[in-house]
């Protein structure tokens, strides 16, 4: 009876130790934050990337949806954020989430552009430690003049297909 218990303990112990240890090679979540000058709801030629915007990586438990991990960062001069995450979050839903914009006239969150799902696990076949998130966006309080012309270009491209 002691041998099977010892065998089980020896098999489970390494798994428990590796699960409790953070990754030696952290994941890097990377994405950009933009200001939608035309209030289009998507990236156009009139967007500008926002330096100093705050973004957070949040991971929620799959069953309870309780927040179990959170880490914040600020975008650089190109509107790019990079957040290092040491733990594997395979059993959780993780998102890059907009927090705030430093631009007084571009603080309204663009609907559907407030968060981007990211996968933070090694159990999915992705070899790279770099995880790209879709761009996140704020909108100007008021659309700039000239936006009608820009948006018309997108309509013309849709009609040609």
C-alpha positions, -999 to 999 in steps of 0.1 A, spaced: 0 0 0 29 23 8 45 19 -27 15 31 -47 11 61 -24 48 69 -27 45 65 -65 15 89 -67 33 114 -44 64 114 -66 43 119 -97 22 147 -83 49 166 -64 68 179 -95 35 190 -111 25 209 -81 58 226 -77 60 237 -114 24 249 -112 32 272 -83 63 286 -98 61 317 -121 75 313 -156 112 321 -161 104 336 -194 74 360 -189 48 367 -216 49 401 -230 15 416 -239 18 444 -265 -7 466 -282 -15 502 -291 -40 528 -280 -55 553 -305 -77 584 -307 -105 581 -333 -107 616 -346 -136 608 -369 -156 588 -343 -158 560 -368 -154 531 -344 -124 517 -362 -90 528 -373 -89 552 -402 -62 574 -417 -73 602 -392 -64 583 -360 -35 593 -338 -18 570 -313 -20 582 -277 11 586 -255 5 583 -218 -27 563 -220 -32 537 -192 -40 501 -201 -44 471 -178 -42 433 -183 -70 416 -163 -75 379 -159 -108 365 -145 -114 330 -133 -134 310 -159 -160 297 -135 -166 325 -110 -155 354 -133 -137 369 -102 -107 391 -110 -76 370 -101 -48 391 -118 -43 427 -128 -13 447 -140 -13 482 -154 11 500 -178 13 533 -197 18 538 -234 50 552 -248 54 580 -273 41 558 -302 10 548 -282 24 513 -276 21 495 -243 41 465 -232 31 445 -201 52 417 -187 32 388 -172 51 361 -153 24 336 -147 5 311 -170 -32 320 -170 -45 290 -189 -76 286 -168 -86 322 -170 -100 348 -194 -75 376 -199 -80 409 -216 -61 441 -223 -84 468 -210 -85 506 -215 -81 525 -183 -77 562 -191 -66 587 -217 -44 618 -210 -60 638 -238 -88 660 -226 -107 660 -259 -103 622 -265 -115 604 -233 -147 587 -246 -141 550 -250 -149 537 -285 -177 511 -282 -162 476 -288 -126 489 -286 -124 490 -248 -108 456 -244 -90 429 -264 -88 392 -255 -53 378 -250 -42 342 -245 -16 338 -217 -7 301 -216 18 277 -231 -10 251 -236 -22 264 -270 7 257 -293 20 293 -296 58 292 -293 64 329 -290 62 346 -256 50 378 -273 12 382 -273 -3 410 -295 -36 425 -285 -59 443 -309 -57 481 -308 -78 498 -282 -95 532 -289 -109 564 -275 -129 588 -296 -127 626 -299 -155 645 -283 -164 659 -317 -155 646 -351 -129 667 -370 -138 685 -402 -129 664 -432 -140 631 -416 -169 628 -440 -145 627 -469 -123 601 -451 -153 579 -443 -166 582 -479 -133 565 -491 -141 535 -470 -177 533 -484 -163 535 -520 -139 507 -512 -168 485 -499 -189 492 -530 -161 481 -554 -160 445 -540 
